C-alpha cells in the first residue's frame, strides 16, 4: 500500500524515539469504549461522519462544521471549502472524491468513497486541530467482514496509519480491528526472537567466568558461605523481558475479546490465536513493561520491522488503545482495501475447492500467474505483462478467476442490462474483455474465464435457491472450448459453502 501522510503540515506529537511514519498518535487520553452496534447512518452534527464504501453521501456543512454571520450557509460553504483544502492529502490517500455543493439551498460536501475503508481524522479549518473525522465502513456488515477476515486466514489485515487521533469517543469501528493487527505483530515478533548472550551474575558452587574475589572475601567467607562463589559470566538467554511483555499483552487482548463473542467467528479465532501464543510461552510470567523499560526499548537501535512493530503493539496494549470491551479505539487511524480483501476471500474459496479436487492453484498476489508481454520494439510497448488474480488447473481444464469488488452482478441481475447506466455497462464490458484476454494465456482443451463479483449473504441465498449464482456463455474458438462465467460470491466467511460454484465449474 502507498505511504500515508497528513495534509496541510499539521503537527503530530509522538513519543521520543518513535518515527512518525510508524506510530499512530493520540492527542487525548483514552476513554471507556461503548459496546459496538451495527451502524446505519451517522447523525449530522457529530464530529465524525460515517460513509459506506462506494456509496455517495451528502453531508450538510452548517450542521457539521458550523456557520454563523448573516448568511450561515455561505459561511458553512467557505468552511467546507477550507476543510477539503486542508485535508486534500488525507482524502486522496483514502481515495475519497469530495466536492462542495448546494442542495435545496443548503451547502454541504458530497463524498464519493471508493473501495477503501477505514478511519481518518480531518483537520478543522477553524482550529487547525483534528477536530473532525471520517469513518468509511464496508457496505456489507461488520460481522460479515470479520467472518471473511477469519475465512481468509488473516491474509489481509487492517493497516494502521501515522495520523492523529480520531476526535470523538463514540467509536464506529468494532474493537477486534486493532486486535487483528496486534496478533499479527506479536506472532511475527515471537517468531523472530533469538537467544542471545548476556552478562549474568550469580553465586555458583562450581565457579565459571570471572570470579568476584573481593565480594567473596568480604561477604561470603565471613559468614561461612564458602561454597557460594560470586561469578560474572556470559550466558545464553532468551529475551525474558520481551517474552513477559508478549504474554501480558496476549492475555489482555484475550480477556478483552472474551466480552465480544457476539461479534462472530472472527473474535473466536482471534482468541484461539492469542491462546496459541500463551501456549508457546507457557511458564513465562506475564509482566506489564514499566515506563523505563519501554523507553529503553525505544532508545535501542532496532533495525528489524517485526521487532519495531511488535513493540508498538505492546505499547498500544499498555495504553489501552482499542482493547475490546475495555476502552474506545483511542482514535487510531487505519485503512483496508476491500478490493484486495475481496481478492483474498476469493483466493480462500478457490484454495478450498482446489484442495478438494486435487487441482493446482496459482496466485497473482504472489506473481505466480504473471505472463510477460514481449513488445517489438520494446520502447513502444505499454503494459508489460498480464496477471490474472487466480488460476486453478487440473487435467484438461484451466479456470482463470478475476475478482472484482463491484456491484455489477447484482445490478445487472436486478435491473437488467438495459436498466443499468452506461457507465456501469462500459465498466462491465472492460471486465469481460480483460477476462477474455486472460483466456488466451492457457492451452488447456477447456478454458473457463470467470469474473467473480461480491454478493451479500442474504441476496446470494436467494440467488442460490433460484439457481442464478452463476451465468455462463461459450465463446467460439477453433481448437478449444472457451467459457465465460459471471459468478456471485457470498460475503459470508464460510469458504466451504462459497466454493460450490467453483467445484461445479471444475467438474464441467
N, C-alpha and C positions, 0 to 999 in steps of 0.2 A: 504494500500500500504506500501511497506517496506520503511524504512527511507533512505534518500539520504545523501551522504556525498561527499565532494570534494576529489579528488585523489591527492596524492603527497604532501599533507601538505601545500598547498598554503594558504597564509594569506588573510582572507576576512575582510575588515573593516566594522564595524557596529556601529550604534548609541549606546550611553550608555543606559543601562537598557533594551536592547532587546536581547534576546537569539539568537545565531546564527542559531539554528535549526528552527527558526520561521520566520526570516526576510530575504527575498531576498535582496541583497545589490548591490549598484552601486559604480563604480569607476570613472564614468564620468557624467557630467551634462546631463539632458535630452535634446534631440534635436527635432526639428519640425518633425512631422510624415508625410511621404509622403503617398498619397492615396494608399490603398492596391489594388494590382492586383493579379489575379489568376496566380500561378506560373506554369511554365513548367519545367525548369531546372536551377540550379544556374550557374552563369558564373564562370568558373575556374579562380582563381586569386583573388576572393573576400575572405575576412577573414571568412565569414560564408558560409558553404556549405549546400545545401538543398538535403534531401533524401526523399523518399516516403516509407511508411511502407511496409514491406515485399518485397521490390524491391531492388536488388543488384545495387550498383553503384561504379564504379572505378573512383577515383579522382587522377589525375596526381600530384605527390608530388612537383615537381620543380615549377610548376605554382602556387601552393597553399602555400607551405612552404618556397620556395626559395632553391637555391642550392649554386653554387659557386665553385671556385677552378678549377683544371684541369679536373676533372670529375664531372660536375654538377649533373648528375643522381645519382652517388654514394653518393654525399653529400646530395642530396634530400632524398635518401633512408635511410640514417642514421638519418636524421631529422624526417622522418616518423616513424621509429622505436622508436625514443625518444618520439615523440608525443603520440604514443599508450601506451608506458610505463608510461608516466607521467599522463595519463588520464584513466588508466585502470579501476579505480573505477567508474568514471562517465559513461564510456561506458558500464560497467557491469550493472550499475543501470538502464540505458536506454535500456538494453537488445540488445545491438548492438554488433555483431561479426565483428571484423576488423582484417585484415592481410595485411602486406606489400608484394606486388607482382611486377613483371615486365611484361609489355605487350608491345610487339614490341620494346623492348629495353628501354622503359620508366618506371621509378619507380613510384609507386603510392600506394594508400591504397584502398583495396576492402572492402567496407562497406556492411554488411548484416543486415539491420534493422529487428526488429521483429514487433509485432503489437502495440508497444508503440510509440506514437507520442509525440512531444514536442520540446523544445529548450533548449540547454545547452551550456555553454562556455567550451572551451578547453584551458588548459594552454600551452603556447608556449614552445617548447624545448629550444628556444634561450633566451627569456627574462624572462621566468618563470611567466609571467602575462597571464591573459585570453584574448590573442590576437586573438584567433580563436574560432569558434563556429560551432555547428551543429543544423539545424532545420529539424525535421522529420515531414513531413506533411502527412495527410491522402491521400491514393491513390484515394479516392473519392474526389469531390471538397469541398472546404471550405464552399461553400454555402449549400451543402447537409449536411455537418457536423453541421453547425449552425441550419439548419431546424430540424435535428434529435435531437439536444440538446433541442430545443424548444418542439418537439414532445414527448420527454420522460418526459416532465415536470421538466427538470433540475434535474433529479435523480442523474446524474453524471456530475460533472463539473471539469475543469482542476485543477490540484494540483500545486501550486507554490512551487518552490524549493529554499533552502537556499544557492544558488550558487552566484558567482559574476555576474556582468552584461555581457550581450552579447556584442560583440566587435564592431558592426557596426550600423550605423543609418538607413540603408535601411532595414526595418523590413519585415520579411517573414510571419508574423502572423497577422491576422485581429484584429482590435482593440477591438472587442467585447469579445475576450477571457478573458481579465482582468476584463471587466465589469461584465461578468457572475460570476466571483469569488467574486467581490466586493458586488454584490447584495445579494448573499447568506449570506455573513458575516454581512452585515448591517441588513438584516431581522432577523437573529438569535440574533444579539446583541439587536435589538429593542424588540424582544420577551422576552429577559432576563432582561430588565431594570426593576428595582423595585423602588417604592417610599421609601425614607429614611428620617430619622430625621436629620435636620441640625440646627445649631445655627443661628437664624435670629435676625437682629436688625432693629427696625422701631419705628416711632413716632405714638403712639396709643392714641385715646381718651378714650378707655376702657383698662387700663393697665393690663398686664399679665406678668408672668415670673419674671425676675429680673428688677426692675426699677432703671435706672441710675440717682440717685438723684443729684449727683454733676453736671452732664450735664444739668439736668432740672433746677437747681437753677442758673447756670451760663449763659446758652444760651437760655432758653425758657422763664422763668418768666420775666427777664429784658426787653424783647421786647413784652410782652403781649401775649405770646403763651402758656397760662396756660393749654389749653386743648390738647396740643401736648406733651405727656409724652414719653420720650425715654425709650424703653424697650429692653431687651435681653431675647429671649425665644426659646425653641425648636419648630421647625416647620416641618411638614411632607411635603416634596417636591420631585418632580421628579429630575432626573439628568439633569438639564437645559442645562449645557454646552455641554454634550454629545448629547442631543437631537438636539441642534442647529447645532452641527457639522455634525450629520447624515443628517439633512435637507440640509445643504450646500453641502455635498458630493453627495447626491442623485440628487440635481439639476444640479451639474456639469456634472455628468455622463449622466443624461437625455438629457441635452442640447448638449453634445458632440455626443451622439449616434444619435441625430436627423440629423446629417450631413452624416450618413452612412446607410440611409434607403435602398439603393440599395443592401445591403448585405443580404436581405431576411427577413424571418419571425422571425429569432432569435433576430434581432435588435428591431423590433416592440414589441416583447414580453418583452424584457428587459426594453424598455421604459415604457411599461404599468406597470411593476413591480416597477420601480422607482416612477411612478406616485402614486401607491398604498401607498408607504412609505410616500410620501408627503401628501397624504390624511389623513393617520393615525396621522401625526404630524401637521395637519392643525392648524394654529395660532402660531406655533413656528417660531421665526425669524431665518433665516439662518445666521450662523456666522462661518467664517473660523477660526479654532483654532489657537491661537497665538503660537509662538515657546515656550514660557514659559509654556503655558497650556499643550502642547504636552509633554514637559519634565516632567511636574508634573504627567501626566498620566503614563508615562513610569516608573517613580520612585515609583509609588504606587504598593504594593504587590497584583497584580491581579491574582487570582487563577483560575477563570473560563476561559476556552479556548475561549468561544464565545466573551468575552469582549476583550481578548488579540488579537484575530484575527480581531475583528471589529475595534479596534484602529489602527491596521496595515493597514486595508483597507482605513481608513480615512487618514493616513499618506501618502499612495501611491497617493491618490487623491490630497492632498496638494502639493506634489512634482510633480504633473502632470505626473505620471507614467502610460502610456498606455491609456490615455483618448482619445477616438475615435475622430479623426479629430483635436485634439489639439497638441499632441506630438507623438513621437515614442513610442514603447513599453517599452522604457527605460531599455531594457536588462533583464527584469525579466525572469528567467528560469522557465520552467513549464513542465508538462507531463500529458498525458492522455492515459489510457489503452483502446485501441479500442476493445479489447475482452470484457471488462467489459461494455464499452459503447454500443457495439452491443447487448449484452445481455439485457441491459436496454431498448434499442429500441424494441427488440422482446417482452419484457415484456409489453411495452406500447401498442403494437399491440394486444397482447393476452388479455390484460385488456379490450381493446375496444371491442373485439369480445365476451369475456365472459359476459360483461355487457349487450350487445345486445341480448344475448341468455340465460340469467338467469343461467349462469354456474358459478362455483366456481373456482377461480384462486388462486393457492398457488405458492410461490416463493422460489427458492433456495437462493436468495440473503438474505432472512430473516431466512434461515434454516427451512422453513416450510415444505420442501419436503424431509428432511433428513430421511433415513431409516437405523438404525444401523444394523451392521452385528455381530452376536454372534459367535465368533470363539471358538472352543474347541480343545485343551486348548487355552485360551486367549493369552498366552505368545507367541504363534506361529503364531498368526493372523497378516495379513498385513493391507490392507485397512479396516478401522473401520466402514465405512458407505457408502451408495450410496445416491447421492443427485442430482436429475435432476434439470435443470435450472428452468423449469416451468411445472406445471401440471394444465390442465383445465378439470374439471369434471362436468358432469351432468348425469341425469338418463340414465344408460345403457352404458355410454361411458366415457373413460378416454383418454385424449390426453397428452402425455409426450413430451415436446419440449426441445431439447438441441441446444443452439445457438452456432454456430461455425463461428468465423470470419476468414474464409479461402476461397480460390478461387476454391475449389474442384468442386462445382456445375457448375460454368461457364467453367472451364477447361474441365470437362467431357462432358458437353453439346456441346462445340465447337470442341474438339479434339477426342471425343470418348474414351471409356475405354482403348482401346489399344494404343491410341495416347498419353496419359499422362505418365510421367516417373514412375518408380517403387516406388520411394519414396512417391509420391502423392497417388498411389494406396494403398500402405501399410498403410499410414496415414488414408485414407478413410475407409479401412477395419476396422481399430481400432475404428473409429467413429461409424460404423454400429454395431460392436459388443457391444459397450457401449450402443447404443440405444436399442438393443435387450435385454441387461441386465436390463435396466430400465423398459422394458415392463413386466417383471416378477413380478414387485412390486405391481401390481394392479389386483383386482379380477373382474373388470367390464366385462360384456359379450363382449364388443368391446373395444380393447385397440389399440391406434394408437401411435406409437413411431416415432417422427418426428425430423429430422435433418434440422435445418434452416441455410442456407448459404446466405451471402450478395450478392447483385447484384446492379450494377449501374442503376440509374433510366431509362436511355435510353435503356439499354440492357433488363431490366425487362419488359419494354413496348413491345419490340419485342417478348419476350417470352410469354407475355400475349396474344398478337394477335395470336400467333401460338398455344395457349393452352398448353404451356410447362412450366408453372411456378412451377408445382409440378410433381413428378414421384412417383408412388405407386407400391407396391407389397404386396402380402399376405404371411405370414409365417405360415406354418402348425402348428396347436395347437389342442390338443384333446378336450378341453372343452370350448374353446372360440375362438374368431376371433382376430388375431393379424395382424396389418398392419404396414408396414414400409414405411415412406414417406420422400422424399427429397424435400425440399421446398426452392425456391429462394425468398429472402426477399428484396424488393426495399429499397434503402437507400435514401428515398425521403422526409422524415419528415412529411408525412401525414398518421397517423395511420388508418384513415377511409378507405383509398384506399388499404393500405398494408394488412389489416386484412381479405380481401375477401377469400383468400385460407383457412385460419383457420376456417372461417364460413362454407365454403363448407365441410371441414372435419367434423365439428361438426354436420352438417346436414346429413352426411353419403353419 
